Amino acid sequence: MHSLGTQIVAELYACDRDHLNDVAFVKQAMLAAAREAGATIVADTFHHFSPHGVSGAVIIAESHLSIHTWPEYGYAAVDLFTCGHTVDGEKAFLSLKQALGAEQVSTMELHRGLVEMMGVDPETVVHKPGDAP
């Protein structure tokens, strides 16, 4: 199966509730995770909700890393969408697990943009530097 991108959806449970409600901390943790994964950071935006919770996104040249937190439940939902094969998603999630103090993590991987469904020869598709047909 050939795809244009891979999306990893992560559920982080039993996280440090104070960290999940600290927009500066969440931003720093997300930027560190993107760097550790080898992503090229383009921009970021983060928002603190009242009375609690943080949502944010790090736009990377390879796509994006996003987070939504529920401090009242010790829970964070994280998505990493990448194009190409130069970003190590496992490194990003291990970094976030450690930073947020998550005791449990569940992940699911989706392949987005299935080349076979596009009517092109998968062997000719090169989407990002580092890809090999």
Rosetta silent file (secondary structure, phi, psi, omega in degrees, C-alpha in Angstrom):
SEQUENCE: MHSLGTQIVAELYACDRDHLNDVAFVKQAMLAAAREAGATIVADTFHHFSPHGVSGAVIIAESHLSIHTWPEYGYAAVDLFTCGHTVDGEKAFLSLKQALGAEQVSTMELHRGLVEMMGVDPETVVHKPGDAP
SCORE:     score description
SCORE:     0.000 S_00000001
   1 L     0.000  128.822  178.425    0.000    0.000    0.000 S_00000001
   2 L  -113.303  135.241  179.791    1.381    3.383   -1.023 S_00000001
   3 E  -137.198  157.669  177.044    0.093    6.602    0.494 S_00000001
   4 E   -76.587  -26.839 -177.986    0.841   10.298    0.308 S_00000001
   5 E  -153.399  164.773  177.271    0.781   10.634    4.068 S_00000001
   6 E  -126.349  132.280  176.700    0.554    8.896    7.397 S_00000001
   7 E  -115.958  126.383  175.591   -1.551   10.094   10.306 S_00000001
   8 E  -109.632  123.392  179.150   -0.871    8.821   13.799 S_00000001
   9 E  -104.915  126.209 -178.032   -3.651    9.419   16.304 S_00000001
  10 E  -123.826  140.810  175.322   -2.596    9.156   19.952 S_00000001
  11 E  -111.933  118.163  179.641   -4.586    9.017   23.162 S_00000001
  12 E  -109.939  119.610 -175.786   -2.562   10.073   26.228 S_00000001
  13 E  -114.164  157.500  177.833   -4.107    9.123   29.576 S_00000001
  14 L    54.613   46.453  177.981   -3.272    9.846   33.227 S_00000001
  15 L   -84.767  164.676  174.555   -1.199   12.892   32.286 S_00000001
  16 L   -66.389  115.443 -174.160   -0.014   15.597   34.670 S_00000001
  17 H   -65.202  -35.819  178.298   -3.107   17.802   34.938 S_00000001
  18 H   -65.150  -41.890  178.327   -1.141   20.981   35.668 S_00000001
  19 H   -62.400  -40.694 -178.037    0.976   20.470   32.543 S_00000001
  20 H   -65.860  -19.745 -178.188   -2.136   19.907   30.425 S_00000001
  21 L  -103.485    4.504 -177.098   -3.537   23.262   31.533 S_00000001
  22 L  -105.836  101.099 -174.398   -0.306   25.246   31.005 S_00000001
  23 H   -59.754  -38.434  179.426   -0.310   26.644   27.464 S_00000001
  24 H   -66.067  -40.289  179.071    3.389   27.614   27.598 S_00000001
  25 H   -65.664  -46.208 -179.392    4.348   24.131   28.793 S_00000001
  26 H   -61.671  -43.012  178.474    2.231   22.390   26.144 S_00000001
  27 H   -59.928  -47.758 -179.822    3.693   24.624   23.419 S_00000001
  28 H   -61.148  -42.371 -178.993    7.263   23.889   24.538 S_00000001
  29 H   -65.453  -39.617  179.671    6.532   20.141   24.710 S_00000001
  30 H   -68.720  -42.672  178.233    4.985   20.096   21.235 S_00000001
  31 H   -64.466  -40.962  177.684    7.842   22.066   19.664 S_00000001
  32 H   -63.172  -41.472  179.306   10.376   19.769   21.352 S_00000001
  33 H   -62.747  -42.418  178.405    8.496   16.703   20.083 S_00000001
  34 H   -62.560  -44.897  179.153    8.504   18.053   16.521 S_00000001
  35 H   -63.078  -45.813 -178.583   12.247   18.781   16.699 S_00000001
  36 H   -63.518  -28.194  179.523   13.054   15.373   18.213 S_00000001
  37 L   -80.791   -8.721 -179.445   11.067   13.682   15.442 S_00000001
  38 L    87.180   17.899 -179.576   13.146   15.447   12.796 S_00000001
  39 L   -80.839  156.556  176.758   10.324   17.670   11.547 S_00000001
  40 L  -100.212  106.552 -176.376   10.847   21.075    9.943 S_00000001
  41 E   -74.840  129.842  179.314    8.856   23.594   12.009 S_00000001
  42 E  -106.434  -45.321 -177.871    7.114   26.291    9.944 S_00000001
  43 E  -161.664  167.796  175.226    4.697   27.904   12.447 S_00000001
  44 E  -150.207  155.172  174.612    2.752   27.245   15.625 S_00000001
  45 E  -149.752  136.721 -178.749   -0.389   28.437   17.382 S_00000001
  46 E  -139.124  147.824 -178.605   -1.720   27.576   20.837 S_00000001
  47 E  -138.747  135.659  174.663   -4.790   28.651   22.799 S_00000001
  48 E   -99.466  128.761  178.917   -5.748   28.305   26.480 S_00000001
  49 L   -92.898  155.088  176.978   -9.435   27.808   27.157 S_00000001
  50 L  -108.771  129.033   11.141  -11.272   29.055   30.229 S_00000001
  51 L   -87.954  -14.977 -179.263  -11.564   27.534   32.720 S_00000001
  52 L  -159.417  159.869  178.259   -9.152   24.858   31.470 S_00000001
  53 L   113.002  148.151 -179.870   -7.716   23.111   28.451 S_00000001
  54 E  -132.936  138.663  169.094   -5.234   23.828   25.700 S_00000001
  55 E  -126.458  144.481  179.389   -5.443   23.329   21.947 S_00000001
  56 E  -164.761  163.812  178.642   -2.556   23.873   19.615 S_00000001
  57 E  -143.460  142.136  171.452   -0.880   23.012   16.374 S_00000001
  58 E  -113.250  116.090  177.096    2.644   22.952   15.074 S_00000001
  59 E   -84.735  126.138  179.788    2.714   23.337   11.313 S_00000001
  60 E  -119.487  155.867  179.807    5.640   21.421    9.880 S_00000001
  61 L   -56.866  -27.925 -178.279    6.914   21.289    6.312 S_00000001
  62 L   -87.551   -6.611  173.452    5.875   17.643    6.371 S_00000001
  63 E   144.119 -105.834 -177.906    2.280   18.524    7.536 S_00000001
  64 E  -160.020  161.826  173.046    1.246   19.052   11.223 S_00000001
  65 E  -130.839  124.157 -177.902    1.256   18.006   14.874 S_00000001
  66 E  -129.967  157.859 -179.389   -1.820   18.962   16.931 S_00000001
  67 E  -144.539  146.368  172.219   -3.011   18.587   20.523 S_00000001
  68 E  -137.129  127.372 -176.436   -6.205   19.074   22.507 S_00000001
  69 E  -115.088  148.478  173.401   -6.103   18.688   26.294 S_00000001
  70 E  -126.338   83.878 -177.273   -8.694   17.962   28.958 S_00000001
  71 H   -57.395  -34.046 -178.168   -6.843   18.639   32.236 S_00000001
  72 H   -63.090  -18.238  177.967   -9.921   17.760   34.279 S_00000001
  73 H  -114.198   -1.453 -177.519   -9.578   14.181   32.977 S_00000001
  74 L    66.373   31.566 -171.028   -5.790   14.002   32.679 S_00000001
  75 E  -123.293  142.579  173.169   -6.259   13.348   28.954 S_00000001
  76 E  -135.825  137.684  174.294   -4.699   14.653   25.741 S_00000001
  77 E  -106.243  125.523 -175.997   -5.587   13.868   22.122 S_00000001
  78 E  -128.138  136.829  174.848   -2.633   14.223   19.750 S_00000001
  79 E  -124.166  138.203  172.595   -2.439   13.886   15.957 S_00000001
  80 E  -126.925  116.341  177.220    0.681   13.742   13.808 S_00000001
  81 E  -113.497  126.033 -179.261    0.155   13.897   10.053 S_00000001
  82 E  -132.985  147.975  172.066    3.250   13.560    7.877 S_00000001
  83 E  -111.499  137.701 -178.107    4.020   13.330    4.192 S_00000001
  84 L    88.448 -170.023 -173.623    7.163   11.476    3.215 S_00000001
  85 L  -128.715   27.788 -175.881    9.369    9.331    5.396 S_00000001
  86 L   -99.784  -11.397 -178.778   11.696   11.772    7.131 S_00000001
  87 L  -102.428  132.609  179.663    9.759   12.337   10.391 S_00000001
  88 L   -97.615   95.725 -177.558    9.936    9.727   13.175 S_00000001
  89 H   -60.185  -35.087  179.751    6.478    9.743   14.756 S_00000001
  90 H   -60.679  -40.671  177.862    7.504    7.329   17.500 S_00000001
  91 H   -63.274  -39.564  179.348   10.102    9.818   18.741 S_00000001
  92 H   -62.185  -46.207 -176.717    7.474   12.578   18.816 S_00000001
  93 H   -71.996  -34.639  175.729    5.047   10.517   20.884 S_00000001
  94 H   -65.079  -38.974  177.631    7.691    9.246   23.294 S_00000001
  95 H   -62.208  -46.306  179.674    8.772   12.849   23.851 S_00000001
  96 H   -67.664  -39.049  177.999    5.185   13.957   24.549 S_00000001
  97 H   -57.627  -46.524 -179.362    4.489   10.955   26.780 S_00000001
  98 H   -67.391  -47.644 -176.595    7.467   11.852   28.934 S_00000001
  99 H   -62.108  -40.579 -176.546    6.824   15.614   28.968 S_00000001
 100 H   -89.508   -4.539  178.460    3.137   15.260   29.863 S_00000001
 101 L    68.788   29.488 -178.397    3.716   12.421   32.313 S_00000001
 102 L   -66.519  131.033  177.543    1.274   10.108   30.520 S_00000001
 103 L   -88.949  -24.272  178.749    0.915    6.735   32.202 S_00000001
 104 E  -136.626  138.981  176.537   -0.928    5.175   29.256 S_00000001
 105 E  -135.263  134.608  175.000   -0.711    5.835   25.526 S_00000001
 106 E  -124.591  133.975  179.849   -2.764    4.303   22.746 S_00000001
 107 E  -127.895  155.321  175.089   -1.986    4.979   19.070 S_00000001
 108 E  -138.910  136.501 -179.124   -3.598    4.245   15.732 S_00000001
 109 E  -110.759  132.070  178.128   -1.959    4.734   12.330 S_00000001
 110 E  -119.640  140.840  174.331   -3.876    5.734    9.203 S_00000001
 111 E  -100.578  121.262 -174.155   -2.561    5.850    5.649 S_00000001
 112 E  -107.839  143.799  178.937   -3.957    8.919    3.876 S_00000001
 113 E    69.276   60.938 -178.206   -4.120    9.514    0.134 S_00000001
 114 E   -65.613  115.966 -174.529   -3.941    5.934   -1.091 S_00000001
 115 H   -61.424  -37.594 -179.478   -2.055    6.170   -4.366 S_00000001
 116 H   -60.127  -27.982  179.758   -3.688    3.037   -5.772 S_00000001
 117 H   -79.291  -10.823 -175.606   -7.072    4.808   -5.531 S_00000001
 118 H   -94.120   -4.347  178.350   -5.762    7.728   -7.635 S_00000001
 119 L    74.236   25.537  176.580   -5.183    5.743  -10.799 S_00000001
 120 L  -119.554  159.711  178.520   -1.429    6.370  -10.921 S_00000001
 121 L   -73.262  115.912 -178.200    1.489    3.960  -10.821 S_00000001
 122 H   -57.538  -26.554 -178.301    2.603    3.831   -7.161 S_00000001
 123 H   -72.668  -12.598 -178.388    6.181    3.242   -8.265 S_00000001
 124 H  -102.043   -3.790 -175.410    6.337    6.701   -9.860 S_00000001
 125 L   -89.026  117.794  172.616    5.050    8.732   -6.887 S_00000001
 126 L  -125.724  114.078 -172.216    7.675   10.651   -4.946 S_00000001
 127 L   -95.833  -35.697 -176.734    6.040   13.149   -2.598 S_00000001
 128 L  -140.428  157.207  173.796    8.854   14.540   -0.442 S_00000001
 129 L   -55.533  141.656 -178.580   12.650   14.500   -0.386 S_00000001
 130 L    97.941  -16.902  176.736   13.825   11.265    1.151 S_00000001
 131 L   -78.075  146.948  173.345   11.094    9.232   -0.498 S_00000001
 132 L  -122.349  131.166  179.195   12.111    6.466   -2.817 S_00000001
 133 L   -65.101    0.000    0.000    9.715    5.262   -5.491 S_00000001
